[in-house]
Amino acid sequence: MVKNVGRLDSYIRLTLGFSMLGFGIARKSDLLILLGAGKIAEGITRFCPMLYIFGITTIDNRIEYLEKRPLIETTDQEQPEMAPQE
């Protein structure tokens, strides 16, 4: 898995994630618990799916836009030729 979250960004995600998790447990809010756990996972793995989809990285404390790449990898297999229509 490619890292696309910088160190400072990961610390912020961890802090907010633990805050959301604690508040969610105190208020018995399943949504806050889920969101907090997601932010903690992003902070630990330093990978954010939304940044990946938009092709953004925050490594080196600056925002960079990565080259456009297809979401689905395709192979360079030959396509079957279509029969000429009469």
Secondary structure by P-SEA (a helix, b strand, c coil): ccccccaaaaaaaaaaaaaaaaaaaaaccaaaaaaaaaaaaaaaacccaaaaaacccccccbbbbccccccccccccccccccccc
